[in-house]
């Protein structure tokens, strides 16, 4: 089963594409987290949250315990600017040394840039966001 980390923007339709594959970031999450900590920024997974719909989907895909659905806290939303700080630090580090995270560093960098594009649009419009995870 392949995991994917994707962006959820608050509201029904933000008016712009928020799709990012996120498979490379999910696959290398621990290395990306370690790099974020080295750089002194929040790891991406600190921006994770889930609502009842996301968790129901996750559980349907075999990624969780169905009893958790009834005990979920409300979804947490984050300012796009806070996520951009993390993304910009990670991007700068990988632009300097694309193989810092191994052979797939260029693909990770590409996904980080896609996240950055989405969060820039979110920041311009004042939209809040969080990360979600899907297993397929």
N, C-alpha and C positions, 0 to 999 in steps of 0.2 A: 504494500500500500504506500503510495507516494503522498507526502504532505505538501501543502502549499500555504504560505503566509500571504494574506491579502488585506487590502485596506477597505474599511467600511467607513463611509462618510455619513454623518448624522442627517436624518431626513429621508424623504422618499426618493427624490431624484435631484442630485446636486447640479445637473445641467452640463456635466462634462464626464468624460470617460474616466473611471477609477480602476479599470482592470489592470492588474499587474500579475503575471504568472506566479511569482514568488516561490517556485519550487527549489531553486538554487539556495535562496535564503533560508528556507526551511531545512534543507539538507545540511547546510553548513551553519546552522543557528548558533551552535556552541562556539565555533571559531569566530563568528561575527560578534557574538556577545563578549568574548575575551578581548577582541580588538577594541570594541567600544569602551570597555572598562580601562584598557591601557590608555586610550585617548581621553579618558575622563568625561565621557558622555553617557547618557542613559542607554542601556541596551534596548534594542528594538522590542524584545519580548515584554519589557516594562510597559509598553503601550498596548498590550493584549487586553481584550475584554470580549465578552460574548453576551448576546441577548438570548432570549428564549428560542427564537427562530434559528439562530446560528447553532445553538447547542443541540436543538432537536435534529438539525441536519447532520451535525457532527456525530451524534449518537446513532443515527440511521446508517451512517457510513462506518460504524463499528469503532468509533474513537472515544467512547466514554460510557459512563454508568448512567442508565436511564433515571435512577433515583435522584440524580443531581438536578434534574430539571425543576424540581419543586423547591430547591433550596438555593437557586441562583440569586446572587445580588443583582441590583439593577446594573445595566451596562455602564461602563465608565467611558467618558469621552475626553479627548485631549486636544489641546490647542495645536494646530498644524505647525506653528512656529517652534514648538518644543520638539516635535519629531524632526523638523528640518535641521535643528542643531545637530542631532545625532547623525542624520543622513549626510550632511555636509562634511562632518569630521571623518566619517567612514569613507566617503567618496574621495576626499583629499588624500587620505592615507593610501587608498588603493590606486589612485592615479599616479602617485609617487612610486609605488611598488605593486604593480598588478598581481604579482605572484605571491604576495604576502600571505594570502589564504590558500595557496596551492595552485595547481594547474587550472582550476575553475574560477580563479580570481576575476578574470575578465567577464565571465558570465554573471558572477555575483555583482560586480561593479555595474553591469548593464541593468540588472534588476533594481539596484539602489538608485540609479538615475531615474528609472521609471517611477519609483516611489517618490522621488524628489519632485518630479513633474506634477504628480497628483497632489502632493502636499503644498506645493507652491500655489496651485489653483485653489486649493482649499483655504489657504491663508489669505489670498486675495479676496475671497468671498466671505471670509469669517466663519467658515465651516469647521466643526470639530470632527475628530476621527478616532478610530482605534484599529488595531490589528486583530484579525481573526485567523483561525487555522482550519483548513479542510484536509481531510484524508480521502484519497481516491484510489 
